[in-house]
Amino acid sequence: MIKITKETLSIKKEVKKELTANGEKYIYYSLERLTTLGYINVKKLPFSLKIWLESILRNAESGEDGKKQLEALANWPSERDSSQELPFYPGRVLLHDTTGLPALVDLAAMRDALKTRDKNPLHLNPKLPVDLVIDHSLIVESFGNKDALNKNEQREFRKNYERYQFLKWAKNSFQNLTIVPPSSGIMHQINMEYLSTLVIKKKKGDVNLLYPDTLVGTDSHTTMVNGMGIVAWGVGGIEGEAAILEKPVFMNIPKVLGVKLTNKLPAGTTSTDLALTLTNVLRKYDVVGKIVEFFGPGVQHLSVPDRATISNMVPEYGATMGYFPVDKETLAYMDLIGHREEEIKLMEEYYRLQGMYRENSMMEPSYEEILEFNLEEVVPSLAGPKRPQDKVNLNQCKEEFNHILTEPINNGGYGLSSQELKTESVTSMGTLKHGSVVLAAITSCTNTSNPDVMIAAGLVAKKAVDLGVKKKEFVKSSITPGSRVVADYLENAGLNNYLEKLGFYVSGYGCATCIGNSGSLPPEIEKAIKENQLVVSGVLSGNRNFEGRVHPLIKANYLGSPPIVVMYALAGTMNINLMVDPIAYSSEKAPIYFHDLWPSAEEVEAIKNTFLTQDLFKARYKDILTHNKEWNLIESEDSHLFKWDSKSTYIQKPPFVNQRPQADSYVFHKGRALLFLGDSVTTDHVSPSGAIGMSTPAGEFLLERGVSPGNFNSYPSRRGNHEVMVRGGFANVRLRNKLVPEKTGGYTIFFPTNEVMSVYAAAMQYQEKNTDLIVIAGKEYGTGSSRDWGAKAPKLLGVKAIIAESYERIHRSNLIGMGILPLQFLESDSAAGLGLNGSEIFTLKESMQDIQANSQVEVRVEGNKINSFTVKVRLDNKIELDYFKAGGIMNKVLEEIEERV
């Protein structure tokens, strides 16, 4: 294998090529040219790795590090080192309001810090294009009526006005920031239909630079655009901030699994059935941390929306990406959503020149593993009742549901006795039993981005209405599309009228039910469920159905396609085999079966070809940034510095920007364990999430400031106020802290007095005594959603370091980004194995200046028979070391600005 022997920058000059298109000259970094320099493996790279390689080639610096990074992918897989981390330089960043707002609050605080250091605050702006879509605040309280959309939108603005006012200031103050206002749709569907370009054109001096459209997003389902050939994945909020400031995102070189798709989907199945089946198969195969890339003859039979449904489910099957290369279907989709012909020609030419364009006749890439999947074997399916990977064939759902009702709780069931199975409650809206479907939601970008399944849902509704069938009254039904285009084509086709007659009115444009913003059930229904402890069900076209996520009273939740959601709303129960049992009865009392309602592919295609047009996308997106009149009326200060309001309970200036820690200081000296945790502690355990209780430290804080419980809102809505959020750190009711084994929830012991108190109260008392704090944990610390407050809350609680057996990648990165040191027990060690109980006093022997990446350090112990133990420093590269020694990413960026200006 030929090695790079020259400076990397010299290689860059040799691979720089020129492309002329539409009268414009562009330069690009040619992968084909790289192969002529001896890197013959490049031609056989998976498509996703080619795009990553281009990112490294275009941004590579001279020197040994740049050389190694380039070689690591250029020579893949012969030299793949799974422990080596490579930089990824995204072209843009995607945020939503829940994760994006605290990132912008941090930037505002950094501007203040520059001002105090006598530097121009305008030197701090996003360095990459940043798009923030406000889509996570909509709650479906009103439903089943024509005014539902208006009522829910008004409520959303009333509850979130302060947040939106700050975002409006940010929009006017920061460069490179675009904000898509509320009631526009869901970030991932808008990303597909409006924000994505396939190629980015950037003016660099006098040169037009051309490179692939890539991004990172602060939401795990950012992978949805993998379905249209865009390399993208979700990152933590703090990693997102780093990307905003043009810092690379580092990731271990992953394995790439090639999934070979053969044949095509059989009649009567949908892309949802395929996505749920693949989620089940890939989760069993174990693709955690891998890139999944789809290839084979079956790919050509999947539209871009079909592919996007599969790519959206990446977090559910555990991969890093679920990638479909650019091909003729991709270009046809770009045409549909309104891109000009000359733009599409440039996209095609660029991807062909780079060897990134998929054609049926191409040689297969060299995948490390290959899994074959026959599309013909897909059958109608649901997933549930608790996890998205638990696929159930539709014709077996009745049997499976009744089995899980009686299965013992410790086996994942509900543990009902034969007597309890008979429990029912008669209400004015119908009789509720175990398995009654009380919620049916056509929701989530996962499926509302796909016109085939949305039109199918409308046709099921039409057939039902024509037969005189009605929805069960106790079923809360709603549609919350991922874009307004969906409502447009349903209305133009006349299908919305039939959906509304079954109670499926558009209730908003946002994530809604899929993220748990399903709103309240009718009071009578909630009362019946509580009093009779009923195991009721929800059916939604979303991507996650964890117990308690969709609605706290709905224990069994199933994922399915939009037409199946409509059918379950008609049936009103999970105790039915939809494929063979009567779903409902006509106005003439005749039984109605699945085949009476299910539309043919030809019916769907005819409506799609007539009513889904390029003009719809052009009309909706031409004014997407200004269409919301209420958003337009929000007034904000015209200033480069945000005017913080000390009385605000939503937005406060965060205290994260501090001076660099002293080099000769201890990381922690005579420190105490704030918590002693076991395995699989997730970011849901660490980060404030969910509703704010009255008796919690956060609830008491809000009450003291005159906020009524009805206006507490949730922790995610108050992510811009560190005073609320720090009080919710480690406050999850299911957290188990071994220091107080008799209690669950956010409690610990304050060792100086041996009092049991809230984690927050103990941390504040430790701070008064200037006591350093650590957290001891087991395996897989920080798994789950990539929450920035999973690191920010411990930082404000005074935690200096975490000592765990292993870490989830994104969370470890977030800890470093906040200046918290991740330490790892050696492979043969654990807290239990060392005999630690958490009551000891801990000191890290090495000072700040002695800490090195990938080194081993000694922790001294007082109060135990062991005097010390050795741990590994989980700073895995020089950049992470620099971030930590600066006290976090924000401080590091400020230092760089000070040095530059």
Backbone hydrogen bonds, N-H to C=O, Kabsch-Sander energy under -0.5 kcal/mol:
donor,donor_aa,acceptor,acceptor_aa,energy
2,I,38,G,-0.5
5,T,3,K,-0.6
10,S,7,E,-1.0
11,I,7,E,-1.5
12,K,8,T,-2.2
13,K,9,L,-1.6
14,E,10,S,-1.7
15,V,11,I,-1.7
16,K,12,K,-0.7
16,K,13,K,-0.5
17,K,28,Y,-3.0
19,L,26,Y,-3.2
21,A,19,L,-0.5
21,A,24,E,-2.7
24,E,21,A,-2.2
26,Y,19,L,-3.3
27,I,208,N,-2.7
28,Y,17,K,-2.3
30,S,15,V,-2.9
30,S,28,Y,-0.7
34,L,30,S,-1.1
35,T,31,L,-1.5
36,T,32,E,-1.1
37,L,33,R,-0.6
37,L,34,L,-0.9
38,G,35,T,-1.6
39,Y,34,L,-1.4
40,I,38,G,-1.6
42,V,39,Y,-1.5
43,K,40,I,-0.8
44,K,41,N,-1.1
45,L,42,V,-1.3
50,K,46,P,-1.7
51,I,47,F,-1.6
52,W,48,S,-1.7
53,L,49,L,-2.8
54,E,50,K,-2.2
55,S,51,I,-1.6
56,I,52,W,-2.0
57,L,53,L,-3.0
58,R,54,E,-2.6
59,N,55,S,-1.5
60,A,56,I,-1.4
67,K,63,G,-1.9
68,K,64,E,-2.5
69,Q,65,D,-2.4
70,L,66,G,-2.1
71,E,67,K,-2.4
72,A,68,K,-2.1
73,L,69,Q,-1.0
73,L,70,L,-0.5
74,A,70,L,-2.6
75,N,71,E,-2.3
76,W,73,L,-1.4
78,S,75,N,-1.0
79,E,75,N,-0.7
80,R,77,P,-1.8
82,S,80,R,-0.6
84,Q,81,D,-2.1
86,L,251,M,-2.9
88,F,249,V,-2.1
91,G,214,T,-0.6
92,R,214,T,-0.9
93,V,129,P,-2.3
94,L,216,V,-2.2
95,L,131,D,-2.9
97,D,133,V,-1.0
100,G,96,H,-3.4
101,L,97,D,-1.5
103,A,99,T,-1.0
104,L,100,G,-2.2
105,V,101,L,-2.5
106,D,102,P,-2.1
107,L,103,A,-1.8
108,A,104,L,-2.4
109,A,105,V,-2.1
110,M,106,D,-2.1
111,R,107,L,-1.9
112,D,108,A,-1.7
113,A,109,A,-2.0
114,L,110,M,-2.0
115,K,111,R,-2.0
116,T,112,D,-2.1
117,R,113,A,-1.1
118,D,115,K,-1.6
119,K,114,L,-2.9
123,H,120,N,-2.0
124,L,121,P,-2.0
125,N,123,H,-0.7
127,K,244,I,-2.8
128,L,244,I,-1.2
130,V,176,N,-2.9
131,D,93,V,-2.4
132,L,178,T,-2.8
133,V,95,L,-2.5
133,V,131,D,-0.5
134,I,132,L,-0.5
134,I,180,V,-2.3
135,D,133,V,-1.2
140,V,517,N,-2.2
141,E,139,I,-1.7
144,G,477,S,-0.5
148,A,145,N,-1.7
149,L,506,V,-0.6
151,K,147,D,-2.6
152,N,148,A,-2.6
153,E,149,L,-2.2
154,Q,150,N,-2.3
155,R,151,K,-2.2
156,E,152,N,-2.3
157,F,153,E,-2.3
158,R,154,Q,-2.2
159,K,155,R,-2.3
160,N,156,E,-1.5
161,Y,157,F,-0.6
164,Y,160,N,-2.6
165,Q,161,Y,-2.5
166,F,162,E,-1.9
167,L,163,R,-2.3
168,K,164,Y,-2.2
169,W,165,Q,-1.9
170,A,166,F,-2.6
171,K,167,L,-2.4
172,N,168,K,-1.8
173,S,169,W,-1.6
174,F,170,A,-2.7
177,L,174,F,-0.6
178,T,130,V,-2.9
178,T,176,N,-0.5
180,V,132,L,-3.0
180,V,178,T,-0.5
183,S,509,Y,-0.5
185,G,509,Y,-0.8
186,I,482,G,-2.4
190,I,186,I,-2.7
191,N,187,M,-2.2
192,M,188,H,-1.7
193,E,189,Q,-2.8
194,Y,190,I,-2.2
195,L,190,I,-1.7
196,S,191,N,-2.2
199,V,197,T,-2.1
200,I,211,Y,-3.4
202,K,200,I,-0.6
202,K,209,L,-2.6
204,K,202,K,-0.6
204,K,207,V,-3.4
205,G,203,K,-0.5
207,V,204,K,-1.7
209,L,202,K,-3.4
209,L,207,V,-0.7
210,L,27,I,-2.4
211,Y,200,I,-1.7
213,D,198,L,-2.7
214,T,212,P,-0.6
215,L,231,V,-1.7
216,V,92,R,-1.3
217,G,233,W,-1.8
218,T,94,L,-2.0
219,D,217,G,-0.8
222,T,219,D,-1.8
223,T,220,S,-0.7
224,M,221,H,-1.9
225,V,222,T,-1.3
226,N,223,T,-2.5
227,G,224,M,-1.7
228,M,225,V,-1.6
229,G,226,N,-1.6
230,I,225,V,-1.9
231,V,213,D,-0.5
231,V,229,G,-0.5
232,A,230,I,-0.6
233,W,215,L,-0.8
235,V,217,G,-2.5
237,G,786,S,-0.7
240,G,236,G,-2.7
241,E,237,G,-1.8
242,A,238,I,-2.0
243,A,239,E,-2.4
244,I,240,G,-2.4
245,L,241,E,-1.5
246,E,243,A,-2.0
247,K,242,A,-2.7
249,V,88,F,-2.5
250,F,248,P,-0.5
251,M,86,L,-2.0
253,I,81,D,-0.5
253,I,84,Q,-2.0
257,L,255,K,-0.5
257,L,291,I,-2.8
258,G,256,V,-0.6
258,G,369,E,-2.9
259,V,257,L,-0.6
259,V,293,E,-2.7
260,K,258,G,-0.7
260,K,371,L,-2.3
261,L,259,V,-0.8
261,L,295,F,-3.2
262,T,373,F,-2.2
269,T,266,P,-1.4
274,L,270,T,-1.8
275,A,271,S,-2.8
276,L,272,T,-2.7
277,T,273,D,-2.0
278,L,274,L,-2.9
279,T,275,A,-2.3
280,N,276,L,-1.8
281,V,277,T,-2.6
282,L,278,L,-3.3
283,R,279,T,-1.9
284,K,280,N,-1.6
285,Y,281,V,-1.9
286,D,282,L,-1.3
287,V,282,L,-0.6
287,V,317,Y,-0.6
289,G,318,G,-1.5
290,K,287,V,-2.5
291,I,255,K,-2.7
292,V,290,K,-0.5
292,V,321,M,-2.5
293,E,257,L,-2.8
293,E,291,I,-0.6
294,F,323,Y,-2.7
295,F,259,V,-2.4
298,G,261,L,-3.3
299,V,296,G,-1.5
300,Q,297,P,-0.6
301,H,298,G,-1.4
302,L,299,V,-2.0
303,S,301,H,-0.5
307,R,303,S,-2.5
308,A,304,V,-2.9
309,T,305,P,-1.8
310,I,306,D,-1.4
311,S,307,R,-2.6
312,N,308,A,-2.6
313,M,309,T,-0.8
313,M,310,I,-0.5
314,V,311,S,-1.6
316,E,313,M,-0.9
317,Y,313,M,-1.5
317,Y,314,V,-0.6
318,G,314,V,-1.4
319,A,314,V,-1.1
320,T,290,K,-3.4
321,M,290,K,-0.8
323,Y,292,V,-2.9
324,F,226,N,-2.1
326,V,356,M,-0.7
331,L,327,D,-1.9
332,A,328,K,-2.1
333,Y,329,E,-2.0
334,M,330,T,-2.3
335,D,331,L,-1.9
336,L,332,A,-2.1
337,I,333,Y,-2.3
338,G,335,D,-1.3
339,H,334,M,-2.3
344,I,340,R,-2.1
345,K,341,E,-2.1
346,L,342,E,-1.7
347,M,343,E,-2.3
348,E,344,I,-2.5
349,E,345,K,-2.6
350,Y,346,L,-2.6
351,Y,347,M,-2.4
352,R,348,E,-2.3
353,L,349,E,-2.6
354,Q,350,Y,-1.8
355,G,352,R,-1.4
356,M,351,Y,-2.7
357,Y,351,Y,-0.8
358,R,326,V,-3.3
358,R,356,M,-0.5
362,M,359,E,-1.8
366,S,44,K,-3.2
367,Y,365,P,-1.2
368,E,256,V,-1.1
369,E,256,V,-1.2
371,L,258,G,-2.7
373,F,260,K,-3.0
375,L,262,T,-2.5
375,L,373,F,-0.7
377,E,374,N,-1.7
378,V,375,L,-1.7
382,L,392,V,-2.5
383,A,559,L,-1.5
384,G,390,D,-2.6
390,D,387,R,-1.2
391,K,389,Q,-1.6
392,V,382,L,-3.1
394,L,380,P,-2.8
396,Q,393,N,-2.5
397,C,393,N,-0.5
397,C,394,L,-1.0
400,E,396,Q,-2.7
401,F,397,C,-2.9
402,N,398,K,-2.3
403,H,399,E,-1.7
404,I,400,E,-2.3
405,L,401,F,-1.6
406,T,402,N,-0.9
406,T,403,H,-0.7
407,E,403,H,-1.2
411,N,408,P,-1.5
412,G,409,I,-2.0
413,G,408,P,-2.3
414,Y,404,I,-2.3
415,G,407,E,-2.6
416,L,405,L,-2.9
421,L,417,S,-1.8
422,K,419,Q,-1.2
423,T,420,E,-1.8
425,S,432,L,-2.7
427,T,425,S,-0.6
427,T,430,G,-1.5
430,G,427,T,-1.5
432,L,425,S,-3.2
432,L,430,G,-0.5
434,H,423,T,-0.7
435,G,535,V,-2.9
436,S,433,K,-2.1
437,V,572,G,-1.6
438,V,436,S,-0.8
438,V,537,S,-2.5
439,L,537,S,-1.0
440,A,476,K,-3.1
441,A,539,V,-2.2
442,I,478,S,-2.7
443,T,441,A,-1.0
444,S,480,T,-0.5
447,N,444,S,-1.0
447,N,541,S,-0.5
448,T,444,S,-2.3
449,S,445,C,-1.1
450,N,447,N,-1.9
454,M,450,N,-1.7
455,I,451,P,-2.8
456,A,452,D,-2.0
457,A,453,V,-1.8
458,G,454,M,-1.9
459,L,455,I,-2.3
460,V,456,A,-2.4
461,A,457,A,-2.1
462,K,458,G,-2.2
463,K,459,L,-2.6
464,A,460,V,-2.2
465,V,461,A,-2.8
466,D,462,K,-2.7
467,L,463,K,-1.2
468,G,465,V,-1.7
469,V,464,A,-2.8
472,K,569,A,-2.0
474,F,429,M,-0.7
475,V,472,K,-1.6
476,K,438,V,-2.8
476,K,474,F,-0.7
477,S,475,V,-0.6
478,S,440,A,-1.5
479,I,505,Y,-1.7
480,T,442,I,-2.5
484,R,184,S,-0.8
486,V,483,S,-0.9
487,A,483,S,-0.7
488,D,484,R,-1.8
489,Y,485,V,-2.4
490,L,486,V,-2.0
491,E,487,A,-2.3
492,N,488,D,-2.8
493,A,489,Y,-1.7
494,G,491,E,-1.3
495,L,490,L,-1.8
496,N,490,L,-1.4
498,Y,494,G,-0.6
499,L,495,L,-2.0
500,E,496,N,-2.6
501,K,497,N,-1.6
502,L,498,Y,-0.8
502,L,499,L,-0.7
503,G,500,E,-2.0
504,F,499,L,-2.8
505,Y,503,G,-1.6
507,S,479,I,-2.8
508,G,479,I,-0.7
510,G,508,G,-0.5
511,C,135,D,-2.3
514,C,511,C,-1.6
515,I,512,A,-1.5
516,G,513,T,-1.5
517,N,512,A,-2.4
518,S,516,G,-0.9
518,S,550,V,-0.6
525,I,522,P,-1.0
526,E,522,P,-2.3
527,K,523,P,-2.5
528,A,524,E,-1.9
529,I,525,I,-2.2
530,K,526,E,-2.4
531,E,527,K,-2.6
532,N,528,A,-1.7
533,Q,529,I,-0.8
533,Q,530,K,-0.6
534,L,529,I,-1.5
536,V,534,L,-1.3
537,S,436,S,-3.1
538,G,556,A,-2.1
539,V,439,L,-2.5
540,L,558,Y,-2.6
541,S,441,A,-1.8
548,G,554,I,-0.7
549,R,546,F,-2.3
550,V,546,F,-0.8
554,I,551,H,-1.4
555,K,553,L,-0.8
556,A,536,V,-1.9
557,N,385,P,-2.6
557,N,555,K,-0.6
558,Y,538,G,-2.8
559,L,383,A,-2.8
560,G,540,L,-1.9
564,I,561,S,-0.5
565,V,561,S,-2.1
566,V,562,P,-2.0
567,M,563,P,-1.8
568,Y,564,I,-2.3
569,A,565,V,-1.6
570,L,566,V,-1.6
571,A,567,M,-2.3
572,G,568,Y,-3.2
574,M,435,G,-2.1
576,I,574,M,-2.0
578,L,576,I,-0.9
580,V,577,N,-1.5
581,D,577,N,-3.1
583,I,592,I,-3.1
584,A,592,I,-1.1
586,S,590,A,-2.9
587,S,467,L,-1.7
589,K,586,S,-2.3
592,I,584,A,-3.0
594,F,578,L,-0.6
596,D,593,Y,-1.1
597,L,593,Y,-0.9
597,L,594,F,-1.3
598,W,594,F,-2.5
604,V,600,S,-1.9
605,E,601,A,-2.7
606,A,602,E,-2.2
607,I,603,E,-1.7
608,K,604,V,-2.5
609,N,605,E,-2.8
610,T,606,A,-1.2
611,F,607,I,-2.8
612,L,608,K,-2.1
613,T,611,F,-1.0
616,L,613,T,-0.7
617,F,613,T,-1.0
618,K,614,Q,-2.4
619,A,615,D,-2.6
620,R,616,L,-2.3
621,Y,617,F,-2.4
622,K,618,K,-1.1
624,I,621,Y,-0.7
626,T,623,D,-1.5
627,H,623,D,-1.4
629,K,627,H,-1.0
632,N,628,N,-2.1
633,L,629,K,-1.4
634,I,630,E,-0.5
634,I,631,W,-1.2
639,S,637,E,-1.5
644,W,642,F,-1.1
646,S,644,W,-0.6
648,S,645,D,-1.7
652,Q,720,G,-2.5
658,N,656,F,-1.0
665,S,662,Q,-1.6
667,V,846,E,-0.7
671,G,842,F,-3.6
672,R,772,D,-2.6
673,A,838,G,-0.6
674,L,672,R,-0.7
674,L,774,I,-2.9
675,L,774,I,-0.7
677,L,776,I,-3.5
680,S,779,K,-2.7
681,V,779,K,-0.5
682,T,680,S,-0.6
683,T,783,T,-2.7
685,H,682,T,-0.8
686,V,682,T,-1.3
687,S,683,T,-3.4
692,I,713,N,-0.9
693,G,691,A,-0.6
696,T,693,G,-1.0
700,E,696,T,-2.9
701,F,697,P,-1.9
702,L,698,A,-2.2
703,L,699,G,-2.5
704,E,700,E,-2.2
705,R,701,F,-0.8
705,R,702,L,-0.6
706,G,703,L,-1.8
707,V,702,L,-2.5
708,S,706,G,-0.6
711,N,708,S,-2.3
712,F,709,P,-1.6
715,Y,690,G,-2.4
718,R,714,S,-0.8
718,R,715,Y,-1.4
719,R,716,P,-1.2
721,N,718,R,-2.0
722,H,720,G,-0.6
724,V,721,N,-0.7
725,M,721,N,-2.1
726,V,722,H,-2.9
727,R,723,E,-0.7
728,G,724,V,-0.5
728,G,725,M,-1.3
729,G,726,V,-1.1
730,F,686,V,-2.3
731,A,728,G,-1.4
732,N,685,H,-1.0
735,L,732,N,-1.9
737,N,735,L,-0.6
738,K,676,F,-3.0
738,K,736,R,-0.6
740,V,737,N,-2.1
743,K,740,V,-2.2
745,G,735,L,-3.1
746,G,731,A,-0.6
747,Y,745,G,-2.1
748,T,757,M,-2.7
750,F,755,E,-3.2
751,F,749,I,-0.9
753,T,750,F,-1.4
754,N,750,F,-1.8
755,E,750,F,-1.2
757,M,748,T,-2.4
757,M,755,E,-0.5
759,V,746,G,-2.0
762,A,758,S,-2.5
763,A,759,V,-2.5
764,M,760,Y,-2.2
765,Q,761,A,-1.9
766,Y,762,A,-2.5
767,Q,763,A,-2.2
768,E,764,M,-1.8
769,K,765,Q,-1.1
770,N,767,Q,-1.6
771,T,766,Y,-2.6
772,D,669,H,-0.5
772,D,770,N,-0.5
773,L,798,G,-1.2
774,I,672,R,-2.5
775,V,801,A,-1.6
776,I,675,L,-2.2
777,A,803,I,-2.8
778,G,678,G,-2.1
781,Y,806,S,-2.6
782,G,681,V,-2.8
783,T,681,V,-0.9
783,T,780,E,-1.1
787,R,785,S,-1.8
790,G,787,R,-1.0
791,A,788,D,-1.8
792,K,788,D,-2.1
793,A,789,W,-1.9
795,K,791,A,-1.7
796,L,792,K,-2.2
797,L,793,A,-1.8
798,G,794,P,-0.6
798,G,795,K,-1.1
799,V,794,P,-2.7
800,K,773,L,-3.3
801,A,773,L,-0.8
802,I,821,L,-2.2
803,I,775,V,-2.9
804,A,802,I,-0.6
804,A,823,L,-2.3
805,E,778,G,-1.9
806,S,778,G,-1.3
808,E,781,Y,-2.3
812,R,808,E,-2.4
813,S,809,R,-2.1
814,N,810,I,-2.3
815,L,811,H,-2.5
816,I,812,R,-2.0
817,G,813,S,-2.3
818,M,814,N,-1.0
818,M,815,L,-0.9
819,G,816,I,-1.9
820,I,815,L,-2.7
821,L,800,K,-2.2
823,L,802,I,-3.2
823,L,821,L,-0.7
824,Q,872,K,-2.5
825,F,804,A,-1.9
826,L,870,T,-0.8
829,D,826,L,-2.8
834,L,830,S,-2.0
835,G,831,A,-0.5
835,G,832,A,-1.1
836,L,831,A,-2.5
841,I,862,E,-2.4
842,F,671,G,-2.6
843,T,860,R,-2.1
844,L,668,F,-2.4
845,K,843,T,-0.6
845,K,858,E,-2.4
848,M,665,S,-2.6
849,Q,663,A,-2.7
850,D,847,S,-0.9
851,I,847,S,-0.9
851,I,848,M,-0.9
854,N,873,V,-0.6
854,N,875,L,-1.5
855,S,852,Q,-1.3
857,V,871,V,-2.6
859,V,869,F,-3.1
860,R,843,T,-3.3
860,R,858,E,-0.6
861,V,867,N,-3.3
862,E,841,I,-2.3
869,F,859,V,-1.9
871,V,857,V,-2.6
872,K,824,Q,-3.2
873,V,855,S,-3.1
874,R,822,P,-2.6
874,R,872,K,-0.6
875,L,873,V,-0.7
876,D,874,R,-0.7
881,L,877,N,-1.9
882,D,878,K,-2.6
883,Y,879,I,-2.5
884,F,880,E,-2.4
885,K,881,L,-2.6
886,A,882,D,-1.5
887,G,884,F,-1.6
888,G,883,Y,-3.1
889,I,817,G,-2.0
890,M,817,G,-0.5
892,K,888,G,-2.0
893,V,889,I,-2.6
894,L,890,M,-2.2
895,E,891,N,-2.3
896,E,892,K,-2.1
897,I,893,V,-2.3
898,E,894,L,-2.5
899,E,895,E,-2.3
900,R,896,E,-1.6
901,V,897,I,-2.2
